[in-house]
């Protein structure tokens, strides 16, 4: 699977004509160019990659402009402040930059950049597996340039910094998050000295923007087994700095011989369970936050033991604050997570033989199109070590789902819209906008949810007139 530094990648490069185009421009201009970084790593790992980074010993912008001329219809996006240029071609994102060396001021992630050699450019890379280059030069086309044994680290499944980790992480603290992200995505270990460097420099994460941290955290959450990444963040001392609410879940308290589960590790298990069935980032966030209010609602009762009454409602109220603080989107994604956190106990409460149509209708009404995701979350939330208990719960969930299908087919409650609008009520009774309009609509909705009337316009209008008569209103239409 792996190729060593002594091997040549010409055969692989020849599969994509872009490499020969860059090589030709480089030869004509008398400069050296290389493909570097993640593309090289993924090529060795045999992972697909659509991002290709090129380094040239000269102007990356000039190189991009000349390469673009050889690609029909290609346009160059230039970023002068960064000395980079990008071309989108045939589904690939091609980025060009001149080789450079960097130095940092302690209070900023923004480097002072100077022109440099390939060696300078490789020295500034975050990890050995990202510091490899492949030559596009005539004398050694396709040859791997691997000064830090990145190919061997790929074989060892190891994340390691090319230079002293204290320098690497202090210069750019986001690299600590990236180390965990790559370990989580690739299922690699972080080399001991590198991990100790993260622990020593964890506090430096405070100079990194919340947006960049959230971006890396989301990539960890989207990895195959995200609990691994979270455990690394926790043991490195990063999690308490970027997500203290999650650290609050950690630990078990015992009184009178009664203990509650460790809600931190339970949450990670739920997250992994969800991840087996869905790649949806926001469903995974709902798994992370479903029990986030348990520390705030934890109580001990001598008769029943530990309780967390109302943690679902308080947790839902915490979601906007957490999203705002972590610079996550304050839009329908947040509302989706908030809804699932608020409703995550409801299907579990329905797991009994005498499920009423009313309870099912209310759940369908409140969950709407997200009801399938809610059920995925609820299944994932069953983490008992008692296999019989798990099987019993999951079997009962099937009963609930069957009942939901029956009620939905009969009553069509999902995405329920009242059969009578507020405008119609105002027109029929010649009313101005006011509280009474909402009261009538609410009573009609409740009557449908309770099964007093069907989700039917004719029945809703008849019921509306009964409500109006009780309120002393007359039909003036």
C-alpha positions as CSV (number, residue, x, y, z in Angstrom):
1,X,0.0,0.0,0.0
2,X,2.8,2.4,0.9
3,X,5.6,3.6,-1.3
4,X,9.0,4.5,0.2
5,X,11.0,7.7,-0.4
6,X,13.2,5.9,-2.9
7,X,10.4,5.3,-5.3
8,X,9.2,7.5,-8.2
9,X,5.7,8.6,-8.8
10,X,6.0,9.4,-12.5
11,X,3.4,6.8,-13.4
12,X,0.8,8.2,-11.0
13,X,1.5,11.8,-12.1
14,X,1.1,10.9,-15.8
15,X,-2.6,10.0,-15.1
16,X,-3.4,13.7,-14.8
17,X,-2.1,16.1,-17.5
18,X,-1.9,19.0,-15.1
19,X,1.4,17.8,-13.8
20,X,3.1,17.8,-17.2
21,X,1.7,21.3,-17.9
22,X,3.3,22.6,-14.7
23,X,6.5,20.8,-15.5
24,X,6.6,22.3,-19.0
25,X,6.0,25.9,-17.8
26,X,8.7,25.4,-15.1
27,X,11.2,24.1,-17.6
28,X,10.5,27.0,-20.0
29,X,10.9,29.5,-17.2
30,X,14.0,27.8,-15.8
31,X,12.5,27.4,-12.3
32,X,12.0,24.3,-10.1
33,X,8.4,23.3,-9.1
34,X,6.9,20.6,-6.9
35,X,3.6,19.1,-5.9
36,X,3.5,19.2,-2.1
37,X,1.5,18.6,1.0
38,X,-1.9,16.8,1.3
39,X,-2.0,15.6,-2.3
40,X,1.3,13.7,-1.9
41,X,0.2,12.2,1.4
42,X,-3.1,11.1,-0.1
43,X,-1.4,9.7,-3.2
44,X,0.7,7.5,-1.0
45,X,-2.3,6.5,1.1
46,X,-4.3,5.9,-2.1
47,X,-7.0,8.3,-1.0
48,X,-8.8,10.4,-3.5
49,X,-7.9,14.1,-3.4
50,X,-9.2,17.0,-5.4
51,X,-6.9,19.7,-3.9
52,X,-3.4,19.9,-5.5
53,X,-0.8,22.3,-4.1
54,X,2.2,23.4,-6.1
55,X,5.3,25.1,-4.8
56,X,7.6,26.9,-7.2
57,X,11.0,28.4,-6.5
58,X,9.8,31.8,-7.7
59,X,6.4,33.5,-8.1
60,X,3.5,31.2,-7.6
61,X,1.1,33.8,-9.1
62,X,3.2,34.1,-12.3
63,X,3.3,30.3,-12.5
64,X,-0.5,30.0,-12.1
65,X,-1.1,32.6,-14.8
66,X,1.2,30.8,-17.3
67,X,-0.3,27.3,-16.5
68,X,-3.8,28.7,-16.9
69,X,-3.0,29.7,-20.5
70,X,-2.5,26.0,-21.4
71,X,-5.9,25.0,-19.9
72,X,-8.9,25.8,-22.1
73,X,-11.3,28.2,-20.3
74,X,-9.3,28.3,-17.1
75,X,-9.4,31.4,-14.9
76,X,-7.0,32.4,-12.2
77,X,-8.0,33.7,-8.8
78,X,-5.1,35.7,-7.3
79,X,-4.6,36.4,-3.6
80,X,-1.7,38.9,-3.6
81,X,-1.7,39.4,0.1
82,X,-0.8,35.7,0.5
83,X,1.3,35.4,-2.7
84,X,-1.0,32.6,-3.9
85,X,-3.2,31.9,-6.9
86,X,-5.8,29.3,-7.6
87,X,-7.2,27.6,-10.7
88,X,-10.3,25.4,-10.8
89,X,-10.0,22.8,-13.6
90,X,-11.9,19.5,-14.2
91,X,-13.0,19.2,-10.6
92,X,-9.6,19.9,-9.1
93,X,-8.6,23.0,-7.1
94,X,-5.0,23.9,-8.1
95,X,-3.2,26.2,-5.7
96,X,0.2,27.8,-6.6
97,X,2.6,29.5,-4.2
98,X,6.2,30.5,-4.2
99,X,8.5,28.6,-1.8
100,X,8.8,30.6,1.4
101,X,10.1,30.6,4.9
102,X,8.1,31.9,7.8
103,X,8.7,33.5,11.2
104,X,6.2,34.4,13.8
105,X,5.4,37.0,16.5
106,X,4.2,35.3,19.7
107,X,0.9,37.1,19.8
108,X,-0.2,36.2,16.3
109,X,-0.8,33.2,14.0
110,X,0.1,35.4,11.0
111,X,3.6,34.7,9.8
112,X,6.2,37.1,8.5
113,X,6.9,35.6,5.0
114,X,10.1,35.7,2.9
115,X,11.1,34.0,-0.3
116,X,12.8,30.7,0.4
117,X,13.9,27.3,-0.8
118,X,12.1,24.0,-1.0
119,X,13.8,23.1,2.2
120,X,12.5,26.3,3.9
121,X,9.0,25.5,2.6
122,X,9.1,21.9,4.0
123,X,10.4,23.1,7.3
124,X,7.4,25.3,7.8
125,X,4.9,22.5,7.3
126,X,2.9,21.2,10.2
127,X,3.5,17.5,10.1
128,X,6.0,15.1,8.5
129,X,3.2,13.5,6.5
130,X,2.3,16.9,5.0
131,X,5.9,17.9,4.4
132,X,6.6,15.7,1.4
133,X,7.0,16.9,-2.1
134,X,7.2,15.3,-5.5
135,X,9.5,16.9,-8.1
136,X,8.1,18.1,-11.4
137,X,11.6,19.0,-12.7
138,X,13.2,17.3,-15.8
139,X,16.2,15.9,-13.9
140,X,14.2,14.0,-11.3
141,X,10.5,14.1,-12.4
142,X,8.3,12.2,-10.1
143,X,10.9,11.7,-7.3
144,X,9.7,12.0,-3.7
145,X,11.5,14.6,-1.6
146,X,11.0,13.5,1.9
147,X,13.5,15.0,4.4
148,X,11.5,14.2,7.5
149,X,10.6,10.6,6.7
150,X,6.9,11.4,6.2
151,X,6.4,8.2,4.1
152,X,7.7,6.1,7.0
153,X,5.4,8.0,9.4
154,X,2.5,7.1,7.1
155,X,3.5,3.5,7.3
156,X,3.8,3.8,11.1
157,X,0.5,5.6,11.3
158,X,2.1,8.4,13.2
159,X,1.5,12.2,13.4
160,X,4.8,14.0,14.1
161,X,6.0,17.5,13.7
162,X,9.0,18.0,11.3
163,X,10.7,20.4,13.8
164,X,10.6,20.9,17.6
165,X,6.9,20.6,18.4
166,X,7.1,23.5,20.8
167,X,8.2,25.7,17.9
168,X,5.6,24.3,15.5
169,X,2.7,24.7,18.0
170,X,3.7,27.9,19.5
171,X,4.1,29.5,16.0
172,X,0.7,28.4,14.9
173,X,-1.5,26.9,17.7
174,X,-4.2,25.8,15.2
175,X,-1.8,23.0,14.3
176,X,-2.6,21.3,17.6
177,X,-6.2,21.0,16.5
178,X,-5.0,19.8,13.1
179,X,-2.9,17.1,14.8
180,X,-5.9,15.7,16.5
181,X,-8.0,16.1,13.3
182,X,-5.5,14.1,11.2
183,X,-5.2,11.5,13.9
184,X,-9.0,11.1,14.1
185,X,-9.5,11.1,10.3
186,X,-6.7,8.7,9.5
187,X,-6.9,6.7,12.7
188,X,-3.2,7.5,13.4
189,X,-1.4,7.9,16.7
190,X,0.2,11.2,17.7
191,X,3.9,10.6,18.4
192,X,4.6,11.0,22.2
193,X,6.9,14.0,21.9
194,X,4.5,15.8,19.6
195,X,1.5,15.1,21.9
196,X,3.5,16.4,24.9
197,X,4.2,19.5,22.9
198,X,0.4,20.0,22.5
199,X,-0.1,19.6,26.2
200,X,2.6,22.2,26.9
201,X,1.2,24.6,24.4
202,X,-2.5,24.1,24.9
203,X,-3.1,27.5,26.3
204,X,-1.8,29.1,23.1
205,X,-5.1,28.0,21.4
206,X,-6.6,31.2,22.8
207,X,-5.0,33.3,20.1
208,X,-6.8,31.3,17.4
209,X,-10.1,32.5,16.0
210,X,-13.2,30.6,17.1
211,X,-14.1,30.1,13.4
212,X,-10.9,28.3,12.7
213,X,-11.3,26.1,15.8
214,X,-14.9,25.3,14.9
215,X,-13.8,24.3,11.4
216,X,-11.2,21.8,12.7
217,X,-13.6,20.6,15.4
218,X,-16.3,19.9,12.8
219,X,-13.8,17.8,10.7
220,X,-13.0,15.8,13.9
221,X,-16.8,15.3,14.4
222,X,-17.1,14.1,10.8
223,X,-14.4,11.5,11.2
224,X,-15.3,7.8,11.2
225,X,-15.0,7.4,15.0
226,X,-15.2,10.9,16.4
227,X,-14.8,9.8,20.0
228,X,-11.1,9.2,19.4
229,X,-10.6,12.8,18.4
230,X,-12.5,14.1,21.5
231,X,-10.5,11.8,23.8
232,X,-7.3,13.3,22.3
233,X,-8.6,16.8,22.8
234,X,-9.5,16.0,26.4
235,X,-6.2,14.4,27.3
236,X,-4.2,17.2,25.6
237,X,-6.0,19.8,27.6
238,X,-7.6,21.5,24.6
239,X,-11.2,20.4,25.1
240,X,-11.5,22.4,28.4
241,X,-10.4,25.5,26.6
242,X,-12.5,25.2,23.5
243,X,-15.6,23.4,24.8
244,X,-15.8,23.6,28.7
245,X,-19.5,22.6,28.7
246,X,-18.5,19.1,27.5
247,X,-15.8,18.7,30.2
248,X,-18.6,19.4,32.8
249,X,-20.2,16.1,31.7
250,X,-17.1,14.2,32.9
251,X,-17.1,12.1,36.0
252,X,-19.2,9.9,38.2
253,X,-20.7,10.9,41.6
254,X,-21.7,8.3,44.2
255,X,-24.0,8.8,47.2
256,X,-25.3,6.0,49.4
257,X,-23.9,3.5,47.0
258,X,-25.9,5.0,44.1
259,X,-23.9,6.3,41.1
260,X,-24.9,7.9,37.8
261,X,-23.2,7.1,34.5
262,X,-20.3,9.1,33.2
263,X,-22.1,11.4,30.9
264,X,-19.0,12.5,29.0
265,X,-18.2,8.9,27.9
266,X,-21.9,8.2,27.4
267,X,-22.1,11.2,25.0
268,X,-19.0,10.0,23.1
269,X,-20.7,6.6,22.7
270,X,-23.9,8.1,21.4
271,X,-21.8,10.2,19.0
272,X,-20.1,7.1,17.7
273,X,-23.4,5.3,17.4
274,X,-24.9,8.1,15.3
275,X,-21.8,8.2,13.2
276,X,-22.3,4.6,12.1
277,X,-25.6,5.5,10.4
278,X,-25.2,9.1,9.4
279,X,-22.6,11.5,8.0
280,X,-24.8,14.5,8.8
281,X,-22.7,17.0,10.8
282,X,-25.7,18.6,12.6
283,X,-27.2,15.2,13.7
284,X,-23.8,14.5,15.2
285,X,-23.9,17.9,17.0
286,X,-27.3,16.9,18.4
287,X,-25.7,13.7,19.7
288,X,-22.9,15.8,21.3
289,X,-25.4,18.2,22.9
290,X,-28.3,15.9,23.8
291,X,-27.2,15.6,27.5
292,X,-25.3,18.9,27.8
293,X,-27.6,20.2,30.6
294,X,-27.3,17.1,32.8
295,X,-24.6,18.7,35.1
296,X,-26.9,21.7,35.6
297,X,-30.0,19.5,36.4
298,X,-28.3,16.8,38.4
299,X,-30.1,16.1,41.7
300,X,-29.9,13.2,44.2
301,X,-33.1,11.8,45.7
302,X,-32.7,9.2,48.5
303,X,-35.5,7.1,47.1
304,X,-34.9,7.2,43.4
305,X,-31.2,8.1,43.2
306,X,-29.8,10.5,40.6
307,X,-32.2,12.5,38.4
308,X,-31.7,15.0,35.6
309,X,-35.3,16.3,35.3
310,X,-35.8,18.8,32.5
311,X,-32.3,18.4,31.1
312,X,-33.8,18.1,27.6
313,X,-35.5,21.5,27.8
314,X,-32.6,23.3,29.5
315,X,-30.2,21.7,27.0
316,X,-32.3,23.0,24.1
317,X,-32.0,26.5,25.7
318,X,-28.2,26.1,25.9
319,X,-27.8,25.3,22.2
320,X,-28.0,28.9,20.9
321,X,-25.5,30.1,23.5
322,X,-23.0,27.3,22.7
323,X,-23.4,27.9,18.9
324,X,-22.9,31.6,19.3
325,X,-19.8,31.2,21.5
326,X,-18.3,28.7,19.2
327,X,-19.1,30.7,16.1
328,X,-21.3,27.9,14.7
329,X,-24.2,29.0,12.3
330,X,-27.1,30.7,14.1
331,X,-29.6,29.5,11.4
332,X,-31.8,26.6,10.6
333,X,-28.9,24.2,11.5
334,X,-28.9,25.5,15.1
335,X,-32.7,25.2,15.2
336,X,-32.5,21.6,14.0
337,X,-30.0,20.7,16.8
338,X,-32.1,22.6,19.3
339,X,-35.2,20.7,18.3
340,X,-33.6,17.3,18.5
341,X,-32.1,18.0,21.9
342,X,-35.5,19.2,23.2
343,X,-37.3,16.1,21.8
344,X,-34.7,13.4,22.4
345,X,-36.5,11.8,25.4
346,X,-40.0,11.9,23.8
347,X,-39.7,8.6,21.7
348,X,-38.2,6.9,24.7
349,X,-41.2,7.9,26.8
350,X,-43.5,6.4,24.2
351,X,-41.8,3.0,24.5
352,X,-44.6,1.1,26.1
353,X,-47.6,-1.0,24.9
354,X,-50.3,1.6,25.4
355,X,-49.0,4.3,23.0
356,X,-51.8,6.8,22.4
357,X,-52.5,8.3,19.0
358,X,-52.5,11.7,20.7
359,X,-48.9,11.3,21.9
360,X,-47.8,10.1,18.4
361,X,-49.6,13.0,16.7
362,X,-47.9,15.5,19.0
363,X,-44.4,14.0,18.3
364,X,-45.0,14.0,14.6
365,X,-46.3,17.6,14.7
366,X,-43.3,18.8,16.7
367,X,-40.6,16.8,14.9
368,X,-41.9,17.4,11.4
369,X,-39.4,16.3,8.7
370,X,-36.8,15.6,11.3
371,X,-38.6,12.7,12.9
372,X,-36.4,10.0,11.2
373,X,-33.3,11.8,12.5
374,X,-34.8,12.0,16.0
375,X,-35.3,8.3,16.0
376,X,-31.7,7.7,14.9
377,X,-30.6,9.8,17.8
378,X,-32.9,8.0,20.2
379,X,-31.6,4.6,19.1
380,X,-28.0,5.8,19.5
381,X,-28.8,7.0,23.0
382,X,-29.4,3.4,24.1
383,X,-26.0,2.6,25.5
384,X,-26.7,0.2,28.4
385,X,-24.1,-2.6,29.1
386,X,-27.1,-4.9,29.5
387,X,-27.6,-6.4,26.1
388,X,-31.1,-7.6,26.9
389,X,-32.2,-4.1,27.9
390,X,-30.8,-2.7,24.7
391,X,-32.6,-5.3,22.5
392,X,-35.8,-4.7,24.4
393,X,-35.6,-0.9,23.9
394,X,-34.8,-1.2,20.2
395,X,-37.6,-3.7,19.7
396,X,-40.0,-1.2,21.3
397,X,-38.7,1.6,19.1
398,X,-39.9,-0.5,16.1
399,X,-43.4,-0.5,17.6
400,X,-43.3,3.3,18.0
401,X,-42.2,3.7,14.4
402,X,-44.9,1.4,13.2
403,X,-47.5,3.4,15.1
404,X,-46.0,6.6,13.7
405,X,-46.5,5.3,10.2
406,X,-50.1,4.4,10.9
407,X,-51.0,7.7,12.5
408,X,-49.2,9.7,9.8
409,X,-51.0,7.8,7.0
410,X,-54.3,8.5,8.8
411,X,-53.9,12.0,10.1
412,X,-51.0,13.5,8.0
413,X,-49.5,15.3,10.9
414,X,-46.0,15.8,9.7
415,X,-45.5,19.5,8.7
416,X,-49.0,20.1,10.0
417,X,-50.5,23.4,8.8
418,X,-53.8,24.5,10.4
419,X,-56.7,23.9,7.9
420,X,-58.0,27.4,8.7
421,X,-55.7,30.4,8.5
422,X,-55.7,33.5,10.6
423,X,-56.7,35.6,7.6
424,X,-59.8,33.5,7.1
425,X,-60.8,33.8,10.7
426,X,-60.5,37.6,10.5
427,X,-62.5,37.7,7.3
428,X,-65.3,35.5,8.5
429,X,-65.8,37.3,11.8
430,X,-64.6,40.8,10.7
431,X,-61.9,40.9,13.3
432,X,-58.7,42.9,13.4
433,X,-55.4,41.2,14.2
434,X,-55.3,40.4,17.9
435,X,-54.8,37.7,20.5
436,X,-58.2,36.1,19.8
437,X,-57.1,35.0,16.3
438,X,-54.2,33.1,17.8
439,X,-56.5,31.6,20.5
440,X,-58.9,30.2,17.9
441,X,-56.1,28.8,15.8
442,X,-54.5,27.2,18.9
443,X,-57.8,25.6,19.9
444,X,-58.3,24.1,16.4
445,X,-54.8,22.7,16.5
446,X,-55.2,21.2,19.9
447,X,-58.5,19.6,18.9
448,X,-56.8,18.0,15.9
449,X,-53.8,16.8,18.0
450,X,-56.1,15.4,20.7
451,X,-58.2,13.6,18.1
452,X,-61.4,15.5,18.7
453,X,-61.6,16.3,15.0
454,X,-59.7,15.1,12.0
455,X,-57.1,17.1,10.2
456,X,-59.7,18.1,7.8
457,X,-60.9,21.6,6.6
458,X,-64.6,20.9,6.9
459,X,-64.4,19.6,10.4
460,X,-62.0,22.4,11.4
461,X,-64.4,25.1,10.1
462,X,-67.3,23.5,12.0
463,X,-65.2,23.4,15.2
464,X,-64.1,27.0,14.6
465,X,-67.7,28.2,14.6
466,X,-68.3,26.3,17.9
467,X,-65.3,28.1,19.4
468,X,-66.4,31.5,18.1
469,X,-70.0,31.0,19.5
470,X,-68.5,30.2,22.9
471,X,-66.6,33.5,22.6
472,X,-69.6,35.4,21.6
473,X,-68.5,36.0,18.0
474,X,-70.9,36.0,15.0
475,X,-70.2,35.0,11.4
476,X,-70.3,38.3,9.5
477,X,-68.9,37.1,6.2
